[in-house]
Amino acid sequence: MGERKAVTKQLALRYQSAGRAVKGQILTELVELTGWRRDYARQALRQALEPPGLRRVRPGRKPVYPADLQPALVLCWAVLRGPAGKLLAAATGYLVPMLRAERVLDITDAQADLLVRMSAATIDRRLAREREKMRLHGRSHTKLTVRSSPSLTVSRDWLHSTIGGGARREIRRFSFDHRLGRGES
């Protein structure tokens, strides 16, 4: 690639000051040397002598939701026991005024409006770090099955009734409450 650029730069010096007929010959020569198509070769000859321009850095969008709204969003999410963004977005319409009336949520009217208007996708993006903190680590190695432990002489029916859906939900709630610091002492 460096060789092609060097050849292009040498030919571009001649191409710049040449007439129409000579430009065609230079272009043909460059196409034969590099294997490029004529349009691309013409563009490369024009750009070879231009100084490399600075890449324009576009300013990012101004954030719609300020950073001080994050604790209020996390509180709403925790009150509802960590639902998905779609459910939380639907619930903020009644949850935010209720929490403000109870003086649990201390935010201004403008912040409350922003919180209620927040989309489900934005809620999911803003709560990604909180969800990551709540994620259990090493779950694949903690599952107890009858097949994995031959010394366990327990029927499958008893095992599934004991560690059924209700018990799992209670374990998750217990874990969630303790991680938020609201667990029983």
N, C-alpha and C positions, 0 to 999 in steps of 0.2 A: 504494500500500500504506500509505503514511503517513496518507493521508486516511481510509482505513478504520479505522486504529487510533485516530485522533483522534475520529471519529464514535463508535466503540465505547466509548471512554473516557467521552465525554460522556453517552452513553446508560446506561453502567454505573453512573454516579453516581445516576441516577434509578431504575435497575433494582434497586439494592441495598436501597433503603428502600420500594419499592413493594409493593402487595399482589398477589395472584395474578392478578386480572383486568388490572391495569395492566401487570404483567410480560408478559402475553401480547401486549398492544398494542405494548409496546416491542420485543418480540422480532419481531413482524410488521414493524414499521417498519424494524428493522435488516436483516431479510432482504430487504425491498424496496430499501433503499439500497445494500446491498453485493452482493446476489446469492448470498449464502451459503445453505446449507441450515439448517434450524431447529436441528438438533443442534449444528452447528458454531457457529452464532451464540450459542446458549445457553452453550456452553463459552467462547467468546471474551468474553462479558459477565462470566462468573464470574472469568476470569483477568485481565481488564483492570485490576482494582483491586489485584491481588496484587503486592507488590514483586517485582522480578525476583530470583529466588533465585540463589545462587552455585552454579555447576555443581560437583557433587561429583566430585572427582578420585579415581578408584579407584586404590588402590595396585597396582602391577604384581606379577606373580608373582615369587616369589623364584627366581633362576636355579638350575636343577638342576645344571648343569655349571659349575664355577668357571672363571674366566679363565685360571688357571694350568694348566689341562688342554689349552689350545690348542696349545702347542708340541709336546706329546706326540702330539696328533692329527695335526698337520702332519708330524711325523716318520714316523708310521705310513703316512700317505698318500704321502709321498715315497719310502719304502722300497719300496712296491708300484708305484711309477712313476705315481702320480696316477690311481687308478681312480675310478669313480663311487661314490657313497655306499653303494649297495646292495652292491657287491662288497667295499668296505672294511668295512662292518658285518659281513658274513659272515666276513671274514678276521681281525678283531680278536680273536676267541676264541682263536686259536692264535698270532697275531702278537705280541700284547702280552706274554704270558708268555715267549715266545722272546726278544724284545728285552730284557725285564727280566733274563732269565738271562744274556744276553750283556753286561749292564750298559751297554747303549746307551740304554735308556729308564730314567731315574731318577725314578720316581714311587712314591707310597705304595700300599699294598694297596687302600685306599679309592678312590684315584684310578684304579687299574687296573680295579676293578670298575665304576666309572662309565664308563670308556672302553669296556669290553667291552659294557656295556648300552646304549650310545648307539645310537639308531635311525638308519636310513639318511637319513631326511629331516633330522634334526638335523645329521648329519655334512655333508650337502650345504649346509645353511645356514651352518654354522661354517667351511666351507672355501671359501665363495663368493669371499672376498677373495683367497685364495691362487690360486684358479683364474683370477681376473681378472688377477692379476699375470703369470700364465703365458700368457695369451691373446696370440697374435701380432697385431700391428696392421698394417693395410694389406695383408692377404692377398689381397684381390680384385684388386690391381694387379700381383701378382707371378707370376701363372700364365703359363707359357710354352706357347703353342699354335702349331701350324703355321699356322693361319688368321690369327693376329694379326700374324705377321711373314712377309710374302711373300718376303723375301730369304733366308729359311731354307730350304734345300733338303735337308731331312731327312725320311725316311719316318716315318710315324706309328708303325709297329711298333717301330722303333728307339727313338723317343722314349718310348713307353710302357714298353718293357722297361728303358730306362735310368732313368726316373723312375717306376718301378713302386712297388708297395706296400711291398716290402722296403726300398728306398732311402728312401722317405718315413718309415718307422718309424725307421730309423737316424738320419735328420736330426732327427726329434722327440726321440729319446733324447739325441742330442748336445746339442740345445738345452736339454733338461730338466736334464741333468747340469751344464751350464755355468751355468745360472741358479741352481742350488743351490750352486755353488761347488765342485763335485766334478769338474770337467772336467779334461782333460789339459792340462798346462802346456807 
